[in-house]
Amino acid sequence: MIHEVDEGLRRLLGESGLEASGVEVVFDAPTRDWAARRTGPAVCVFLYDIREDATRRGSGAGEVYDADGHLVARRTPPRWFELTYLVTAWASRPRDEHRLLSQVLACLVAVDTLPARLLTGTLAELGLTVGLDTAGAGLDAPAASDVWSALGGELKASLGVRVRAPLAGVSRAVAPPVTEGLAVRSAVRHGDGESAGRRLRYTEVGDPGPEGFAGPRERPSAPARRRRGERRP
């Protein structure tokens, strides 16, 4: 999920025209050594804090259906995490850095969520909203000065960006649905053997054959599921 959030942010910043103007979007730690090796303008989006939002933890299990409408798995609810990024601009002059940072700020504050068209992988499959908070006053994460001290670099103008994203739950496959009725064969025992007896079965149930009901069966299409509040005809 983390790399999918990274990709969403990279695509969002790319749409602002950064990549078209030759500005690279990177996710490296902005250490002193990294800054010394940098050769061109860049926007660094550094992930430095990951915390679970326990208030949104759910229970139970959801149902997963295949293309034919058959229940194939049950999945635990997703768990929500807050990913906090330190966003900085790097150029040869402070004026250029401030221009880049202003462009990034305008791009990020224009949206409250990562647009669905930019999501990939499990984030796209879940279809849930991925929240985005830029330069918020209530970011519950280490201060930027502490991050710079840990990185061994000099304090620099930066943006705090927090993303609230779901981590997909664990899926467990379920047994295939029953597609045949029950067939029962009975016989009468005598002292010298067993009579042929008779065969009991539900109407329209075929003979299971020598393999019984364990043999491969063709499943009919699943009945259409009713939506909540929909009445039966």
N, C-alpha and C positions, 0 to 999 in steps of 0.2 A: 504493500500500500504506500509506503514512504516514497519509493521511486516513482510511483504513479502521480503522487502529489508534486514531486519535483518536475515531472514532465508537464503537468498542467500549468505550473508556474512559468516554466520555460516557454511554453506555447503562448501564454498570456502576454508575457513581456515581449515575445517575438512579434506579436501583432501590433505592438506600439511603435514598431519601426526600428528597434534597436539593432536587430540582426541585419536589416537592409542597409543600415548606415555603417556596418562594419564593427559594431560593438558586440563582444562575445558575452554570453550569459553562462556563468560557471557556478559550480556548487562546492568549490574548494574552501578549505579553511584559510582565511586571509592572514596567514602568519607572516612574520618578517621575511623569511626565506621565500615564500610564495610571491610577495610583493616585489622582491628584488629580481625574480625571474620573469616577471610579467613584461611583455613587450608591446602590448597594444591596449586600447581602451576596453574596459570590461565592467560588467555588473556582476558582483559576487553575491550569491544567495546562499548563505551559510546556515545550515540547520544545527542548532545547538541545544535544543531542549525538546523532550518528548514526554507528555504526561497524559494519563487516561482521565477522561471525564466520567468519573464514577456515577454521577447523577443521571447519566443517560444509559446506564447498563440495564439491559432487559433480561427477561427470562422466557422460558418456553422454547418452542421450535417452529420455524416456518416450513412450508411445503414447497418442494421443487418439482415441476412437471416437465415432461419432455414435449417434443413438438406435436405429438398425438394427443396430449392432454392426460397422459398417465402419470401418476405419482411415482417418482423414481428416487426421491431422497428427502430427508428432513435436515434442516440447517438451523443451527443455533443463531440467536440474534447477533447482529454485528456489535462490536465494541468501539466506542468513539474515543479518538485520541486528539490531543492538541499538539501540533507541531509548530514550534517557534523558530523563525528565521531572522538572521541579521543580514540586512541588505545594504550593500555599500557600492559606491561608484569609484572606478579607478581610471585615472587619465594622467596626462603629463602636467596639467595645471589645475589648481583648485577651482578655477572658473569653469573649466570643462567638466570636472567632477560634479559640481553643483548643478550644471545644466543636465547632466545625465540623471542625477538623483531626482531632480524636479520632474523629468520625463517619466521616470519609474513611479514616482509618487502619484502623478496624474493618472497613470494607467491602473494602479492598484486601488486607489480610492474610488474609481469609477464603478467598481463592482463590489457587491457584498458576498458573492459566491463565485467559485470557479465555474465558468459556463460549461454546460453539459457537453457541448461539442468539443471541448478540450480535454475531456476525461478519457482515460484508457483503462484497459484491464478490468480489475474487480470494481474499481470506482464506477466505471461505465456500466458494468453488469448490474450492480446493486441499484442504480438509479436514484440514489439518495443525494441530498444537497450537501455540498462540500463548502462550508462557511469560510469566509476570508475577512480578517480584521487587520487593517493596516494602521500603524502608528497609534494604536489605542492606548488610552491612559491606564487601562486596567489589565495590562499584560502581566499575568502572574508567572514570571520567569526571571532568571538572573538578570541583573542590570547590565547594560551594554558595557559599562566600565569594567565590570568583573570579567566579562567575556574577553575584552581586549587584553586584560592583565593575564588571563589564562593562556591566550594565544601568543603572548610575548610581543605584541605590536603596540603601536602608538594609537591613542584614542582618535577616532575619525567619525565624521558625520555619518549617521546610519539610520535606517528605518527598521522598526520592529514589526514583523508580519507574523500573524498567527493563523494557522489553518486548522479547522476542525473537520476531521475526516474519519469515515468508518472503516474498520478492519473487518473483512468478511468473516462470518462464523464458520464453524466446522460442519461439513456436510457428511451425512451417513446414509448410505444406500438402504432402501427398503426392499422387502421381498416383492416379487412381481405379483400382480393381482390374480385372483382365481378366475379362470376363464371356462372351467368345466364344472358340471354338477357332480353329485355324489352317486356312484354306482355301487350296489351291494349284491354280492352273490351268496346265496344260502344253499345248504345241502343237508340232507337228513342222514344221520349215521345209523347203520345197521350192524349187527354182529359180524356179518361177512363182508362188510365194505361200506361204501358211501354212494348214495343215489345221486343222480345228476342234479336234483334240486331245481331251484328256480332262480331267476335273476331279477332283482328289484332295482329300478332306476328312476330318476326324474324324467319327465317328458323332454324329448329333444336332446338327450345326452347320448353322445356316441360311445361306442366301445373304446375303452382306453388302449386296447391292444396288449401285447405281452409286456410292454414296459410300464404299464399302468399309467397313472397320471404324472409320473416323473418325466415322461418323454416330452420332446419339444412340441409346443402348441402355438398356433397362430392367434395372436390376441386381437379381438375386435377393437374398434375405435372406442375411446372413452366417451361416456356421455357428456354433453355440454354442462359445464358447471354454472350454477346460478349465481348471479351477483347479489350482494347484500341488498335486501329489500325487494328483490324481484319475486313476483308471485308465480306459482306454477300455473300452466294453462289449464 
